[in-house]
């Protein structure tokens, strides 16, 4: 059986080796995505939509 958390790893093979860093934990990935989201000037509705997508991952 595949762990439930592995479902989000599709398509990421090799991406960590390109950056030369170890893979991020789910929490660290979410925080990174939230930090990037905060840097963008988005309307509130779009921000809220993307925030929910990030937290659902």
ZAMARGU-4260 file (C-alpha; in steps of 0.2 Angstrom, whole numbers, plus 5000, padded with zeros to 4 digits):
<rodrens>
0) 5000/5000/5000 | 5006/5018/4996 | 5005/5030/5011 | 4992/5043/5009 | 5005/5057/5009
5) 5014/5050/4994 | 4999/5055/4983 | 5005/5073/4981 | 5023/5067/4975 | 5018/5064/4957
10) 5029/5073/4945 | 5042/5079/4958 | 5055/5065/4955 | 5072/5073/4952 | 5066/5091/4956
15) 5074/5090/4973 | 5091/5084/4966 | 5091/5099/4954 | 5089/5111/4968 | 5102/5101/4978
20) 5091/5101/4994 | 5082/5087/5003 | 5063/5085/5000 | 5052/5097/5010 | 5040/5090/5023
25) 5021/5093/5019 | 5021/5107/5032 | 5037/5115/5025 | 5030/5114/5008 | 5014/5122/5013
30) 5023/5136/5022 | 5034/5139/5007 | 5019/5141/4996 | 5010/5152/5008 | 5025/5163/5009
35) 5026/5165/4990 | 5007/5168/4990 | 5009/5182/5002 | 5022/5191/4991 | 5009/5192/4977
40) 4997/5206/4975 | 4981/5197/4973 | 4963/5201/4975 | 4956/5194/4991 | 4945/5181/4983
45) 4960/5174/4972 | 4971/5174/4988 | 4958/5165/4997 | 4955/5152/4983 | 4974/5148/4982
50) 4976/5148/5001 | 4963/5134/5002 | 4971/5125/4988 | 4988/5125/4997 | 4980/5119/5013
55) 4971/5105/5005 | 4987/5098/4997
</rodrens>
